[in-house]
Amino acid sequence: MKILFYGTRDYDQIFFDRLKPEYPDIEFTFLESNLYKETASLAAGYDGICAFVNADLGAEVIEELRHQGIRLILMRCAGYNNVDLNKTAECGIKVLRVPGYSPEAVAEHAMALVLTANRHTHKAYIKCRENNFSLNGLMGVNLYGKTAGIVGTGKIGLAMARICQGFGMKIVAYDLYPNESSGLEYVSLDRLLAISDLISLHCPLTSETHHMINKKSISRMKDGVILVNTSRGGLICTEDLITGIRDHKFWAVGLDVYEEESDFVYEDMSEYILKTSTVQRLLSFPNVALTSHQGFFTEEALTNIAETTLQNAEAFRTGIELKNEIYL
């Protein structure tokens, strides 16, 4: 079976190449180019393609993949909001994902963003490099004794809850499907917004969760709340978030994902003028810390992603149960 990998970097290829000897019947080809309408035709002659969170897997691209004979789409990530599942079903293309690679990797990065934005360590580092050792503008707040609200209690949300407990925080949680065995105190979303000092988002992006953080939900939050998002940018209405920051609603904001990232995520754009100014506006605030969708980026997570992706491919090749298939 031949698989074409779109949007790969050297660090992706390293982890898949390590596993090549275990999968002699699967041939890999790696492309740095991402998957768009213009590059979908490159899949001609392959049985399947492998894509990441920033690929275009809308109806038009999927139709072109079907035309090229593609029968399998491997998502080397957990999220699949960029995949038109109605179209893949219509075209008879199977879609498999990596439902859990390293929950701790993302949760630890979420807490790193909390600490960075709260204690201004990103700014402190720059000041010290310039021999400026003053403490002006670096005031933070204790997390100990505060309430952490975990929105979404899948594996990553539960890992974040454990980390927050380690900091001595009280935990409340919200999920459409509560995990009763978790031991967490579940409350309504409105209640979580009202009582949490830290709100951490760990839910998938769906039509129901799109812009769940908006002007109305922000107004229900405590003044001085800390907000962190390591899930999907579309969970937050960025314009309403910016208004809230300007109104001093937030003590700190940590974002690993944001709405306009798809066009340039994982790209070096330092020599370009960006088409929109959202990221620059967010970076202009002293209490905001941004990273480039790197929550998954650990040795352990990349190893697990490669292992599960190739297990998915092998299951499809051999006709066994597709445990990680995505259904409508």
Sequence and secondary structure as in RCSB ss.txt:
>XXXX:A:sequence
MKILFYGTRDYDQIFFDRLKPEYPDIEFTFLESNLYKETASLAAGYDGICAFVNADLGAEVIEELRHQGIRLILM
RCAGYNNVDLNKTAECGIKVLRVPGYSPEAVAEHAMALVLTANRHTHKAYIKCRENNFSLNGLMGVNLYGKTAGI
VGTGKIGLAMARICQGFGMKIVAYDLYPNESSGLEYVSLDRLLAISDLISLHCPLTSETHHMINKKSISRMKDGV
ILVNTSRGGLICTEDLITGIRDHKFWAVGLDVYEEESDFVYEDMSEYILKTSTVQRLLSFPNVALTSHQGFFTEE
ALTNIAETTLQNAEAFRTGIELKNEIYL
>XXXX:A:secstr
 EEEE S  HHHHHHHHTTGGG TT EEEE SS   TTTGGGGTT SEEEE TTS BSHHHHHHHHHTT  EEEE
SSS  TTB HHHHHHHT EEE  S S HHHHHHHHHHHHHHHHHTHHHHHHHHHTT    TT      TT EEEE
E  SHHHHHHHHHHHHTT EEEEE SS  GGG  EE  HHHHHHH SEEEE     TTTTT BSHHHHHTS TTE
EEEE S GGGB HHHHHHHHHTT EEEEEES  TTGGGTTTS  TTS  S  HHHHHHTSTTEEE  S TT SHH
HHHHHHHHHHHHHHHHHHT   TTB   
